[in-house]
Amino acid sequence: MLPSWATGAAAGMVSLHLIQKLLFPYFWADLRYLLKVLMYGLRVEMYRLQGRIVTVLDKFVKLAEKQPHKPFLIYDGKVHTYRDVDRRSNRVAQVFLHHRALKKGDTVALLMGNEPDFIHVWFGLAKLGCVVAFLNFNVRSRSLLHCVSSCQPKILVVGADLLGTLEEILPNLQKDISVWIMTKVSTFPSVRTLLDKIEAASEDPVPVNRCSTNNLKSSVLYIFTSGTTGLPKAAVISHMQVLKGASGLWAFGATAEDIIYITLPLYHSAASLLGIGGCIELGATCVLKKKFSASQFWSDCKKYNVTVIQYIGELCRYLCSQPVKEGEKNHKVRLAVGNGLRNDVWREFLDRFGAVKICEFYGATEANICFMNHTGKIGSVGRTNFFYKLFFPFDLIKYNFRKDEPIRNKHGWCEKVKKGEAGLLISKVNAKNPFFGYAGNKRHTEKKLLCDVFKKGDIYFNTGDLMVQDDENFLYFWDRIGDTFRWKGENVATTEVSDVIVMLDFIQEANVYGVSVPAHFPSPKKTSLILKQNTSLDLEQMHKQVVSHLPSYARPLFLRVQEKMEMTGTFKQQKFRLMDEGFNPSTITDPLYFLDNSKKAYVLLTKDIHEMILSRKIKL
């Protein structure tokens, strides 16, 4: 017979457990995540107090000594061990050391696709203490020249498969930039070859003092923003940010036994910091793909026993759009880490490909704030609580879409939104959470900062993203401020409109953006559409859909049907060029349609209708 106190204690424990489940259902998940964040921060702080600055490169070199024969990279079926990558990166460092081409702190721009030598060159230059600028190989001519000039490199290294791109910019490239190409022979005047010199170089490590640092806040990389709405900007990445990015896979539960599949471009922080950096943090293996292939994705996962995949933007939707095959759930993938996953695709992905834990997170290349959805709640980018805000202070504030600026009260202070309302995400800039800005562009750096937000002298980083926090403290991405329109006195998010349109069974994809119409402010909405294969545009259904599901101010006034949606290199919809092209049927060859409210239908946009809109004979 149990004593009465034991029975009472047991009943009390059960009651406490039930109360916790009812009132604080995410308590243990939050605690585990918070302890992980604290553990990592304490580890970095301990190194600092001991006078040791340990970078991701330092960790890689140690792993090459500790586990030299373990595969680090698998590329096109070939295995590159930790020792292989370490030694080849030593060769790269020795080449530039021998030619006395670089000194510690110099910048080198890297224009290469996904291949092992991207990593060899990156690590080799890092061993010389250089800042490496990752150039987006999808960017061409004027935009690429802008990227190169903004980071002011001493050397430009170009991959063998990008010589055509080099040829385009070479006549206008700054003459003081030395160009090296990853070949053994060069047909370009004054362009040096690198591959032959790497193969002839020594594998010996370069002096350690070349790459050593005494400050985690010193610059180590320039990673360019995706340029969805303008020219890319070179975000300054410090050793601290690399360490934080590299801890992401570990924070989501990945281990040294995992095999990570990277199909995203290495010039992007998701692949380079979270992917490659994450492998180093874990001591794991990475399967690197030249470029993403939806048709080969799952066969690669099975072939290489992949356990962790990375996604971004529309990648998962592309996988869901593939024809259904037998045995799609017969794989070893257990984690999918990334951002930008739509709710409907999230559910479809899980239904179709099995019990994969979706690890959605929020973060921008240059941002000083990050959220991680450690509970797996569909649609959420993360979760916050009192303790998280102590370490990473942020707020959601009211925003004026007409003036394109935060709303300030009569005292000049910004105002926080209520739970359930969309607000601009801002993150406090302080010693623990600094903002490092953009290389070569002081104006853009200053533009991203908000001063005197809640009190005199405070500084916040303006993410440019609108978020919603619900009653359970889950955070949801709402839209970019540039992608949110004020029309007929109302705020409209592009995501709200596109989500309604893609519900139609003949629509594959919808890209909503604003176009400039003279004498109309702000810009009315236009939607670029991609139809599903073997379907046609049903204008009657389209009109019925937008009228049934969207308020009048949110309905797209113009439709543009394209054969292929233009994307950035990181699978985000490209809006900038489409916005520039406007809605002129004389210059656009794609079919265009106009929402004629008098006829209650979408009609073909002719030259006559276009002129009547411009002359205001047709009112919008």
C-alpha positions as CSV (number, residue, x, y, z in Angstrom):
1,M,0.0,0.0,0.0
2,L,1.5,3.3,-1.1
3,P,1.6,6.1,1.6
4,S,-0.9,8.9,1.1
5,W,1.8,11.5,0.4
6,A,3.2,9.4,-2.5
7,T,-0.3,9.1,-4.0
8,G,-0.8,12.9,-3.6
9,A,2.6,13.5,-5.2
10,A,1.8,11.3,-8.1
11,A,-1.5,13.0,-8.6
12,G,0.2,16.4,-8.4
13,M,2.7,15.4,-11.0
14,V,0.0,14.1,-13.4
15,S,-1.9,17.4,-12.9
16,L,1.1,19.5,-13.6
17,H,1.8,17.5,-16.7
18,L,-1.8,18.0,-17.9
19,I,-1.7,21.7,-17.1
20,Q,1.7,22.0,-19.0
21,K,0.2,20.2,-22.0
22,L,-2.9,22.4,-22.0
23,L,-1.4,25.8,-21.2
24,F,2.2,25.4,-22.3
25,P,2.2,22.7,-25.1
26,Y,5.5,23.8,-26.5
27,F,7.4,24.2,-23.2
28,W,9.8,21.3,-23.6
29,A,10.4,21.9,-27.3
30,D,11.2,25.6,-26.5
31,L,13.5,24.6,-23.7
32,R,15.5,22.1,-25.7
33,Y,15.9,24.7,-28.5
34,L,16.9,27.5,-26.2
35,L,19.4,25.3,-24.4
36,K,21.0,24.4,-27.7
37,V,21.3,28.1,-28.6
38,L,22.8,28.9,-25.2
39,M,25.2,26.0,-25.4
40,Y,26.6,27.1,-28.7
41,G,26.9,30.8,-27.6
42,L,28.6,29.7,-24.4
43,R,31.1,27.6,-26.3
44,V,32.0,30.5,-28.6
45,E,32.3,32.8,-25.5
46,M,34.6,30.3,-23.7
47,Y,36.9,30.2,-26.7
48,R,37.0,34.0,-26.6
49,L,37.8,34.2,-22.9
50,Q,40.6,31.7,-23.4
51,G,42.1,33.9,-26.0
52,R,41.2,31.4,-28.8
53,I,39.3,32.5,-31.8
54,V,38.0,29.3,-33.6
55,T,36.6,29.8,-37.0
56,V,34.8,27.4,-39.3
57,L,38.0,27.0,-41.4
58,D,39.9,26.1,-38.2
59,K,37.3,23.4,-37.4
60,F,37.7,22.0,-41.0
61,V,41.5,21.8,-40.7
62,K,41.2,20.0,-37.3
63,L,38.7,17.6,-38.9
64,A,41.1,16.9,-41.8
65,E,43.6,15.8,-39.1
66,K,41.1,13.9,-37.0
67,Q,39.1,12.1,-39.8
68,P,41.3,12.4,-42.9
69,H,39.7,9.5,-44.8
70,K,36.0,10.4,-44.1
71,P,34.2,11.6,-47.2
72,F,33.6,15.4,-47.1
73,L,32.3,15.9,-50.6
74,I,30.7,13.6,-53.1
75,Y,30.4,15.1,-56.5
76,D,29.3,13.4,-59.6
77,G,30.0,10.0,-58.0
78,K,33.6,10.9,-57.0
79,V,34.5,11.0,-53.3
80,H,36.7,13.9,-51.9
81,T,37.8,13.1,-48.3
82,Y,38.5,15.8,-45.7
83,R,42.2,15.3,-46.3
84,D,41.7,15.6,-50.1
85,V,39.9,18.9,-49.8
86,D,42.4,20.2,-47.2
87,R,45.4,19.4,-49.4
88,R,44.0,20.8,-52.6
89,S,43.0,24.0,-50.9
90,N,46.6,24.2,-49.7
91,R,47.7,24.0,-53.3
92,V,45.4,26.9,-54.2
93,A,46.9,28.9,-51.3
94,Q,50.4,28.1,-52.4
95,V,49.8,29.3,-55.9
96,F,48.8,32.7,-54.9
97,L,51.4,32.8,-52.1
98,H,54.1,32.0,-54.7
99,H,52.9,34.6,-57.1
100,R,52.8,37.2,-54.3
101,A,49.5,38.3,-55.8
102,L,47.6,38.8,-52.5
103,K,48.1,40.0,-49.0
104,K,46.1,39.3,-45.9
105,G,42.7,41.2,-46.0
106,D,42.6,41.5,-49.8
107,T,39.3,40.6,-51.6
108,V,39.1,38.0,-54.3
109,A,35.9,37.6,-56.4
110,L,34.8,34.0,-57.2
111,L,32.7,33.4,-60.3
112,M,32.2,29.6,-60.3
113,G,29.4,27.1,-60.4
114,N,28.8,24.2,-58.0
115,E,31.9,22.0,-58.2
116,P,34.6,20.9,-55.7
117,D,37.1,23.5,-56.9
118,F,34.7,26.2,-55.8
119,I,35.3,25.0,-52.2
120,H,39.0,24.4,-52.8
121,V,39.5,28.0,-54.1
122,W,37.3,29.4,-51.3
123,F,39.2,27.5,-48.5
124,G,42.6,28.2,-50.1
125,L,42.0,31.9,-50.3
126,A,40.6,31.8,-46.7
127,K,43.9,30.2,-45.6
128,L,45.6,33.3,-47.0
129,G,43.4,35.6,-44.9
130,C,41.5,36.9,-47.9
131,V,37.9,38.0,-48.1
132,V,36.1,36.0,-50.7
133,A,33.2,37.5,-52.7
134,F,30.8,34.9,-54.1
135,L,29.5,36.1,-57.4
136,N,26.1,34.9,-58.7
137,F,26.8,33.2,-62.1
138,N,23.3,33.9,-63.3
139,V,24.0,37.6,-63.2
140,R,25.3,39.0,-66.5
141,S,26.9,42.0,-68.2
142,R,26.1,45.4,-66.5
143,S,24.7,43.8,-63.3
144,L,27.8,41.5,-63.0
145,L,30.2,44.4,-63.5
146,H,28.3,46.3,-60.8
147,C,28.8,43.3,-58.4
148,V,32.5,43.1,-59.2
149,S,33.1,46.8,-58.7
150,S,31.1,47.0,-55.4
151,C,33.4,44.5,-53.7
152,Q,36.7,46.0,-55.2
153,P,38.6,42.7,-55.6
154,K,42.3,42.4,-56.4
155,I,41.7,39.1,-58.3
156,L,38.7,37.6,-60.1
157,V,38.7,33.8,-60.4
158,V,36.4,32.3,-63.1
159,G,35.3,28.7,-63.6
160,A,36.0,26.9,-66.8
161,D,32.3,26.7,-67.7
162,L,31.8,30.5,-67.3
163,L,34.3,31.8,-69.8
164,G,31.4,33.1,-72.0
165,T,30.3,35.3,-69.1
166,L,33.9,36.5,-68.6
167,E,34.1,37.3,-72.3
168,E,31.0,39.6,-72.0
169,I,32.5,41.7,-69.2
170,L,36.2,41.6,-69.9
171,P,36.4,44.7,-72.1
172,N,34.7,46.8,-69.4
173,L,36.4,45.2,-66.4
174,Q,38.6,47.4,-64.2
175,K,42.1,47.1,-65.5
176,D,43.6,46.8,-62.0
177,I,41.7,43.5,-61.5
178,S,43.8,40.4,-62.2
179,V,41.8,37.6,-63.9
180,W,42.5,33.9,-63.3
181,I,40.6,31.1,-65.0
182,M,40.2,27.5,-63.9
183,T,41.8,26.1,-67.0
184,K,45.3,25.1,-68.2
185,V,45.2,27.2,-71.3
186,S,44.0,30.8,-71.9
187,T,42.8,32.4,-75.1
188,F,42.2,35.7,-73.4
189,P,45.0,38.3,-73.4
190,S,46.3,39.2,-69.9
191,V,44.2,36.4,-68.3
192,R,46.2,33.8,-66.2
193,T,45.4,30.1,-65.9
194,L,45.0,28.5,-62.5
195,L,44.4,24.8,-63.0
196,D,47.9,24.0,-64.3
197,K,49.5,25.9,-61.4
198,I,47.3,24.1,-58.8
199,E,48.4,20.7,-60.1
200,A,52.1,21.8,-59.9
201,A,51.8,23.4,-56.5
202,S,52.9,22.0,-53.1
203,E,50.3,20.5,-50.7
204,D,52.1,21.9,-47.7
205,P,50.0,24.2,-45.5
206,V,50.7,28.0,-45.7
207,P,51.8,29.8,-42.5
208,V,49.0,29.8,-39.9
209,N,49.4,33.5,-39.2
210,R,48.0,34.2,-42.7
211,C,44.5,33.1,-41.8
212,S,44.5,33.6,-38.0
213,T,42.1,36.3,-36.7
214,N,41.7,37.9,-33.3
215,N,38.2,39.2,-33.9
216,L,35.1,37.2,-34.9
217,K,33.6,40.4,-36.2
218,S,36.2,40.8,-39.0
219,S,35.0,40.3,-42.6
220,V,35.6,36.9,-44.2
221,L,33.0,36.8,-47.1
222,Y,30.9,39.0,-49.3
223,I,27.6,37.3,-50.3
224,F,25.3,39.1,-52.6
225,T,21.6,39.6,-52.0
226,S,19.4,37.8,-54.6
227,G,18.4,41.0,-56.4
228,T,14.7,40.2,-56.8
229,T,13.7,43.8,-57.0
230,G,17.0,45.6,-57.9
231,L,20.7,45.3,-58.3
232,P,22.4,42.8,-55.9
233,K,24.2,44.2,-52.9
234,A,27.3,42.7,-51.3
235,A,26.4,41.8,-47.8
236,V,29.5,41.8,-45.4
237,I,29.8,38.4,-43.7
238,S,31.9,38.1,-40.6
239,H,33.4,35.0,-38.9
240,M,30.7,35.3,-36.3
241,Q,27.9,35.0,-39.0
242,V,29.6,32.1,-40.6
243,L,29.7,30.3,-37.2
244,K,26.0,31.1,-36.6
245,G,25.1,29.9,-40.1
246,A,27.1,26.7,-39.7
247,S,25.3,25.8,-36.5
248,G,21.9,25.6,-38.2
249,L,21.9,22.0,-39.2
250,W,23.1,21.0,-35.7
251,A,20.4,23.1,-34.1
252,F,17.8,21.2,-36.1
253,G,19.1,17.8,-34.9
254,A,21.6,16.8,-37.7
255,T,24.6,14.7,-36.6
256,A,28.0,13.6,-37.9
257,E,26.4,10.4,-39.4
258,D,24.1,12.4,-41.7
259,I,24.7,12.8,-45.4
260,I,23.6,16.3,-46.6
261,Y,22.4,16.9,-50.2
262,I,23.1,20.3,-51.5
263,T,21.6,21.3,-54.9
264,L,21.4,25.1,-54.1
265,P,24.1,27.4,-55.7
266,L,27.2,27.7,-53.5
267,Y,27.3,31.5,-54.0
268,H,24.2,31.7,-51.8
269,S,24.4,31.6,-48.0
270,A,22.0,28.7,-47.6
271,A,24.4,26.4,-49.5
272,S,27.7,27.8,-48.4
273,L,27.1,28.7,-44.7
274,L,24.2,26.4,-43.7
275,G,25.2,23.6,-46.1
276,I,29.0,23.4,-46.4
277,G,29.6,25.2,-43.0
278,G,27.0,23.0,-41.4
279,C,28.8,19.8,-42.7
280,I,32.0,21.1,-41.1
281,E,30.3,21.9,-37.8
282,L,29.0,18.3,-37.7
283,G,31.9,16.6,-39.3
284,A,29.4,15.1,-41.8
285,T,29.4,14.3,-45.5
286,C,28.0,16.5,-48.3
287,V,26.7,15.4,-51.6
288,L,27.1,18.3,-54.0
289,K,25.1,18.7,-57.2
290,K,26.1,20.9,-60.1
291,K,22.5,22.2,-60.3
292,F,19.1,21.3,-59.0
293,S,17.3,18.6,-61.0
294,A,13.7,17.8,-60.0
295,S,13.8,14.6,-62.0
296,Q,17.0,13.3,-60.5
297,F,16.5,14.5,-56.9
298,W,15.1,11.4,-55.3
299,S,17.2,9.0,-57.2
300,D,20.2,10.8,-56.0
301,C,18.9,10.7,-52.5
302,K,18.6,6.9,-52.7
303,K,21.9,6.4,-54.5
304,Y,23.9,8.3,-51.9
305,N,21.8,7.4,-48.8
306,V,21.0,11.1,-48.2
307,T,19.5,11.9,-44.8
308,V,19.2,15.7,-44.9
309,I,18.2,17.9,-47.8
310,Q,18.2,21.6,-48.3
311,Y,15.4,23.6,-50.0
312,I,14.7,27.2,-50.8
313,G,11.9,29.1,-52.5
314,E,10.1,27.0,-55.0
315,L,12.3,23.9,-54.9
316,C,9.8,21.7,-53.1
317,R,7.0,22.8,-55.4
318,Y,9.1,21.6,-58.3
319,L,9.5,18.2,-56.7
320,C,5.8,18.0,-56.1
321,S,5.1,18.9,-59.7
322,Q,7.0,15.8,-61.0
323,P,5.0,12.8,-62.2
324,V,4.1,10.4,-59.4
325,K,6.4,7.3,-59.3
326,E,6.3,4.1,-57.3
327,G,8.3,4.0,-54.1
328,E,8.6,7.7,-53.6
329,K,8.6,7.2,-49.8
330,N,11.4,4.7,-50.0
331,H,14.3,6.9,-49.0
332,K,16.3,7.8,-45.9
333,V,15.7,11.5,-45.9
334,R,14.6,12.5,-42.4
335,L,15.2,16.3,-42.3
336,A,14.5,19.0,-44.9
337,V,16.0,22.4,-43.9
338,G,15.2,25.7,-45.7
339,N,12.8,28.6,-46.1
340,G,10.1,29.9,-48.3
341,L,7.9,26.8,-48.3
342,R,4.2,27.5,-49.0
343,N,1.6,25.9,-46.8
344,D,-0.1,23.9,-49.6
345,V,3.3,22.6,-50.9
346,W,4.3,21.8,-47.3
347,R,1.3,19.5,-46.9
348,E,1.6,18.0,-50.3
349,F,5.3,17.3,-49.8
350,L,4.7,15.4,-46.5
351,D,1.7,13.4,-48.0
352,R,3.7,12.4,-51.0
353,F,7.3,11.9,-49.8
354,G,6.7,10.6,-46.3
355,A,7.6,11.5,-42.7
356,V,10.3,14.0,-43.4
357,K,10.7,16.6,-40.7
358,I,10.4,20.1,-42.3
359,C,12.8,22.5,-40.6
360,E,11.6,25.9,-41.9
361,F,13.6,28.9,-40.8
362,Y,13.7,32.6,-41.4
363,G,16.9,34.6,-42.1
364,A,18.4,36.9,-44.6
365,T,22.0,36.9,-45.7
366,E,22.8,40.2,-44.0
367,A,20.3,40.1,-41.2
368,N,21.1,40.0,-37.5
369,I,18.0,38.0,-36.6
370,C,17.0,34.4,-37.3
371,F,14.0,32.3,-36.4
372,M,13.8,28.5,-36.5
373,N,10.6,26.4,-36.6
374,H,11.8,23.7,-34.2
375,T,8.2,22.3,-33.6
376,G,7.3,21.6,-37.2
377,K,4.1,23.7,-37.2
378,I,3.0,24.0,-40.9
379,G,3.3,27.5,-42.3
380,S,5.4,29.0,-39.4
381,V,8.9,30.3,-39.9
382,G,9.7,30.0,-36.2
383,R,8.6,30.6,-32.7
384,T,9.6,33.2,-30.1
385,N,9.2,33.6,-26.3
386,F,10.4,35.8,-23.5
387,F,13.9,34.3,-23.2
388,Y,14.5,34.3,-27.0
389,K,13.7,38.0,-27.1
390,L,16.2,38.6,-24.3
391,F,19.1,37.3,-26.4
392,F,17.7,38.4,-29.8
393,P,15.5,41.5,-29.3
394,F,13.1,42.2,-32.1
395,D,9.7,43.8,-32.7
396,L,6.9,44.0,-35.3
397,I,6.0,47.6,-36.0
398,K,3.2,49.4,-37.9
399,Y,4.0,50.3,-41.4
400,N,2.7,53.0,-43.8
401,F,2.5,51.5,-47.3
402,R,1.7,54.7,-49.0
403,K,4.7,56.5,-47.7
404,D,6.8,53.3,-47.7
405,E,8.0,53.9,-44.1
406,P,7.2,52.9,-40.5
407,I,4.4,54.7,-38.8
408,R,5.4,57.1,-36.0
409,N,3.1,58.5,-33.4
410,K,2.8,62.2,-32.3
411,H,6.0,61.7,-30.2
412,G,8.0,60.4,-33.1
413,W,8.2,56.8,-31.8
414,C,7.3,53.7,-33.8
415,E,4.4,51.6,-32.6
416,K,4.2,47.9,-32.2
417,V,1.4,45.9,-33.9
418,K,-1.0,43.6,-31.9
419,K,-0.8,39.8,-32.2
420,G,-2.4,38.7,-35.4
421,E,-1.6,41.9,-37.2
422,A,1.1,42.2,-39.9
423,G,4.0,44.3,-38.9
424,L,7.5,45.2,-40.2
425,L,10.1,43.0,-38.6
426,I,12.9,45.0,-37.0
427,S,15.9,43.6,-35.0
428,K,17.9,45.6,-32.4
429,V,21.5,46.3,-33.4
430,N,23.9,45.9,-30.5
431,A,27.3,44.4,-29.6
432,K,25.9,40.9,-29.5
433,N,23.8,41.3,-32.7
434,P,25.6,43.6,-35.0
435,F,24.8,44.6,-38.6
436,F,27.8,44.6,-40.8
437,G,26.3,46.3,-43.8
438,Y,27.1,46.2,-47.5
439,A,30.5,46.4,-49.2
440,G,31.1,49.6,-51.2
441,N,27.7,51.1,-50.5
442,K,27.4,53.2,-47.4
443,R,24.1,54.6,-48.5
444,H,22.4,51.2,-48.7
445,T,23.9,50.2,-45.3
446,E,22.4,53.3,-43.7
447,K,19.1,52.8,-45.5
448,K,18.7,49.4,-43.7
449,L,18.9,51.0,-40.3
450,L,16.1,52.6,-38.3
451,C,17.1,55.1,-35.6
452,D,15.2,56.5,-32.6
453,V,12.6,53.7,-32.9
454,F,11.3,53.4,-29.3
455,K,13.7,55.8,-27.6
456,K,16.4,58.2,-28.4
457,G,19.6,56.6,-29.7
458,D,18.3,53.0,-30.3
459,I,19.1,51.4,-33.6
460,Y,17.3,48.6,-35.4
461,F,17.9,46.6,-38.5
462,N,15.0,46.9,-41.0
463,T,14.5,43.4,-42.5
464,G,12.0,44.7,-45.1
465,D,9.8,41.8,-44.2
466,L,6.3,41.8,-42.9
467,M,5.5,39.2,-40.3
468,V,2.6,38.1,-38.2
469,Q,2.8,36.7,-34.6
470,D,-0.1,34.6,-33.4
471,D,-1.4,34.0,-29.9
472,E,0.9,31.0,-29.5
473,N,3.9,33.1,-30.4
474,F,4.4,31.4,-33.8
475,L,5.7,33.7,-36.5
476,Y,4.6,33.7,-40.1
477,F,6.1,35.4,-43.1
478,W,3.5,37.7,-44.7
479,D,5.3,39.6,-47.5
480,R,8.2,41.8,-48.5
481,I,7.3,45.5,-48.1
482,G,8.3,46.0,-51.7
483,D,5.8,43.2,-52.6
484,T,2.9,44.8,-50.6
485,F,0.7,47.3,-52.3
486,R,-1.7,49.9,-51.2
487,W,-4.6,50.1,-53.7
488,K,-7.9,51.9,-53.1
489,G,-6.8,52.7,-49.6
490,E,-6.1,49.1,-48.6
491,N,-2.9,47.1,-48.0
492,V,-2.6,44.0,-50.2
493,A,0.1,41.3,-50.0
494,T,1.3,39.7,-53.2
495,T,1.3,36.3,-51.5
496,E,-2.3,36.7,-50.6
497,V,-3.2,37.2,-54.3
498,S,-0.9,34.4,-55.7
499,D,-2.2,31.9,-53.1
500,V,-5.7,32.4,-54.4
501,I,-4.8,32.2,-58.1
502,V,-2.8,29.0,-57.8
503,M,-5.8,27.2,-56.4
504,L,-7.1,27.1,-60.0
505,D,-6.4,23.7,-61.5
506,F,-5.0,25.1,-64.8
507,I,-2.5,27.5,-63.0
508,Q,1.0,26.1,-62.4
509,E,2.5,29.3,-60.9
510,A,1.6,33.0,-60.3
511,N,3.9,35.9,-59.8
512,V,2.2,39.1,-58.5
513,Y,3.9,42.5,-58.8
514,G,3.2,46.1,-59.4
515,V,3.3,48.0,-62.7
516,S,3.6,51.8,-63.1
517,V,0.6,53.4,-64.8
518,P,0.9,57.2,-65.4
519,A,-1.4,59.3,-63.2
520,H,-2.1,56.4,-60.9
521,F,-0.5,56.0,-57.5
522,P,0.3,53.6,-56.1
523,S,1.0,50.9,-58.8
524,P,-1.9,48.6,-59.7
525,K,-1.2,44.8,-59.6
526,K,-0.3,42.6,-62.5
527,T,0.0,38.9,-62.4
528,S,2.3,36.8,-64.5
529,L,0.9,33.3,-65.0
530,I,2.4,29.9,-66.0
531,L,-0.3,27.4,-67.1
532,K,-0.1,23.7,-66.3
533,Q,0.9,21.4,-69.2
534,N,-1.9,20.6,-71.7
535,T,-4.3,23.2,-70.2
536,S,-5.5,26.6,-71.4
537,L,-6.3,29.8,-69.7
538,D,-10.0,29.9,-68.6
539,L,-10.7,33.6,-68.3
540,E,-14.2,33.0,-67.0
541,Q,-12.9,30.8,-64.2
542,M,-10.1,33.2,-63.5
543,H,-12.6,36.1,-63.0
544,K,-14.9,34.0,-60.9
545,Q,-11.9,32.9,-58.7
546,V,-10.6,36.4,-57.9
547,V,-14.1,37.9,-57.4
548,S,-15.1,35.0,-55.1
549,H,-11.9,35.0,-53.0
550,L,-10.4,38.5,-53.2
551,P,-11.7,41.9,-52.2
552,S,-12.1,44.3,-55.1
553,Y,-8.9,46.2,-54.2
554,A,-6.8,43.0,-54.2
555,R,-7.8,41.7,-57.7
556,P,-5.1,41.8,-60.4
557,L,-5.9,44.3,-63.1
558,F,-3.6,42.8,-65.6
559,L,-2.7,39.2,-66.5
560,R,0.4,38.1,-68.5
561,V,0.7,34.5,-69.6
562,Q,4.3,33.3,-69.9
563,E,5.7,30.0,-71.0
564,K,8.4,30.0,-68.3
565,M,8.7,31.9,-65.1
566,E,11.9,33.8,-64.7
567,M,13.6,33.0,-61.4
568,T,16.6,34.2,-59.5
569,G,19.4,31.7,-58.9
570,T,17.9,30.9,-55.5
571,F,14.5,29.9,-56.8
572,K,12.8,33.2,-56.0
573,Q,10.4,34.8,-58.6
574,Q,12.1,37.6,-60.5
575,K,9.9,40.7,-60.4
576,F,12.3,43.5,-61.3
577,R,12.4,43.0,-65.1
578,L,8.6,42.3,-65.3
579,M,7.9,45.5,-63.4
580,D,10.1,47.4,-65.8
581,E,8.3,46.0,-68.9
582,G,5.0,47.2,-67.6
583,F,1.8,46.3,-69.5
584,N,2.3,47.6,-73.1
585,P,0.9,45.1,-75.7
586,S,3.1,46.9,-78.3
587,T,6.3,45.8,-76.7
588,I,5.3,42.6,-74.9
589,T,4.8,39.5,-77.0
590,D,3.2,37.4,-74.3
591,P,-0.7,37.4,-74.2
592,L,-2.0,40.2,-71.9
593,Y,-5.4,40.6,-70.4
594,F,-7.2,43.4,-68.5
595,L,-9.9,43.2,-65.8
596,D,-12.7,45.1,-67.4
597,N,-15.1,45.8,-64.5
598,S,-17.8,47.2,-66.8
599,K,-17.9,43.8,-68.5
600,K,-17.2,41.8,-65.3
601,A,-14.6,39.8,-67.2
602,Y,-10.9,39.6,-68.1
603,V,-10.5,40.8,-71.8
604,L,-7.6,40.8,-74.2
605,L,-5.5,43.9,-73.6
606,T,-5.3,45.6,-77.0
607,K,-3.4,48.7,-78.0
608,D,-6.7,50.6,-78.0
609,I,-7.5,49.6,-74.4
610,H,-3.9,50.4,-73.4
611,E,-4.2,53.9,-74.8
612,M,-7.6,54.4,-73.1
613,I,-6.1,53.4,-69.8
614,L,-3.2,55.9,-70.2
615,S,-5.6,58.7,-71.2
616,R,-7.8,57.8,-68.3
617,K,-10.8,57.1,-70.5
618,I,-10.9,53.8,-68.7
619,K,-10.8,54.2,-64.9
620,L,-8.9,51.7,-62.9
